[in-house]
């Protein structure tokens, strides 16, 4: 039961990233370059659609294969973010969430690895879908769904708002 909301939060975060990329693909196309070249408008939409699809499928059907693919996606995001950080001309904005993205930093890597770890655990022992929990125990399931939504929003803020807030705090302390 503990893994279900964690996995749903990771899947929901990926779905949210997909929706926001679909909403503003121009930002993702220029800010989050693919290895070797910038994503084009169409490619940014394809990436957004794939993220939305994988996140939605993972929420609805958290099977081993789906969880494994989600784990691989987040591991790839972490690896690519490390590559961006190592690059001399790394963009200041990650483009992960369309126009509301945050600056690239080590926190992105840690969050990506945490989500990958949760998804890997779900690939080993698949959790129940939140919808199934709602169907079995509506009161507990609905509270759990609200908590998952809050966790997705918290993760979104950790990716987008926390880096600049932390930088402002660190700058004010000097």
Helices and strands as residue ranges (DSSP letters): H 2-23, H 25-31, H 41-60, H 64-86, G 98-100, H 106-124, H 130-136, H 138-160, H 162-173
